[in-house]
């Protein structure tokens, strides 16, 4: 091994150890990384790649898959030819470890350390606790009322969401209306793009995702238009350094609720209603059906459209992929795994009880 290679190995190992040690100190991560280094890195990424009309990150992911497939074919050929001697296996192991070290350091250095920050609950002094059935009913009633009030004006603006530029501009305006000293880092240099994998994403179940290596927020533009505004705000929450899913949901809620566009507000409340009514139905099916019957016909049509859309793309592979993907949040201090994708309800109830239920209404 050359001297340069040894130095690279040493640096990577030290960086990996340093990242792991720092992750045990959320206060340090919050002050020096999430509110110090990360905003500079994130904006630099968005400035570097945001102007490109397509997703650079998706190209990199695609290239990585092709390269991995090529390496796998090459490995199988070498095994068949009997070239897998002891030295060959050691070299393969060393190369694999080297790549994984690079991925670990880049992922956490560019974004992943945000999993270890103090987060939203600390910033708002929220007491996120198990909630009662009465809390869930209060939340559902408020959200249903907002849906009924917003439906007509939101539907009138919905068609424009098919244009990514307008969708992105609307989400940026939502965050601009929210920004205030001492909390959010102002969202500058937008980098929100349609996913190049939107079609397969329909069958995998991804509405959007954040690429920590390029700082791009990808949105599956093949999803129903009514869902796109909140998905976009959610992914932009990741860009602002809120890595945990329920925290990105909460940040997306705060932005969409403050949006001057009723289509963004409606998209948020529709998503929140789906979470809340699902949990209420588990506890009290009759009451859930009763409350659902009080929705305006147009709101019920939107919910039915989402249900039809989801059924059309159901497949046995999706559940297995999500089970595997659930290991990812578990590896990043989300012990509930994929369940954290539906914990927005707990945050909303905690916020409503602390700020008053009217605090959940549009500003």
CORQUIUR-V617375 format. One line per field, one symbol per residue. ss: DSSP state (2 for helix, 1 for strand, 0 for the rest). phi: phi as a letter, one per 20 degrees, with the letter a starting at -180 (. if undefined). psi: psi as a letter, one per 20 degrees, with the letter a starting at -180 (. if undefined). A space follows every 10 residues. Layout:
BEGIN
ss = ???
phi = ???
psi = ???
END
This chain:
BEGIN
ss = 0022222222 2222222222 2200022222 2222222222 2222222220 0000022222 2222222222 2222222222 0000022222 2222222222 2222222222 0222220002 2222000000 0022222222 2222222222 2222222222 2202222222 2222222200 0000000000 0111000222 2222000111 1000011110 0000222222 2222222220 0000222222 2222222200 0222222222 2222222222 2220222222 2200002222 2222222222 2200022222 2222222222 0000002222 2202222222 2222202222 000
phi = .fffffffgf ffffffffff fffecgffgf fedfdcfggf ffffffffdf fffcffffff ffffffffff ffffffffff emeeegffff ffffffffff ffffffgffe agfffdffnf gffdlfdecg defffffgff fffffffffe gfffffdfgf ffegffffff fffffffegb gncffgeclg bccfffdgff ffeeoeeaad dfecmeddce fefggfefgf gffffffffe oeffffffff fffffffeff dfffffffff ffffffffff ffebgfffff fffeffgfff ffffffffff ffdfaffgff ffffffffff fcmcgfmfff fceggfffff fffeenfffe ege
psi = prghghgggg gggggggggg ghijnhgggg ghfhjfgghg gghgghhgih ipirohhhgg gghggggggg hgghggghgh jkjmrghghh gggggghggh ggggggghhh ghiihjrgag hghjkpnorp rrhhghgggg gggghhghhi gghghhihhi iiohghgghh hghghhihpq qieqppormq mpqqpikggh hhihjphrqp oiiijqoppn iirphhiggh gghghhhghj jngpghhhgg ghggghhiqi ohhggggghg ghgggghghh hhhngghggg hhiiqqghgh ggghgggggh hhjqqihghh ghgghhhghh ilknhicihi ikjhgggggg ghhgiqhiii rq.
END
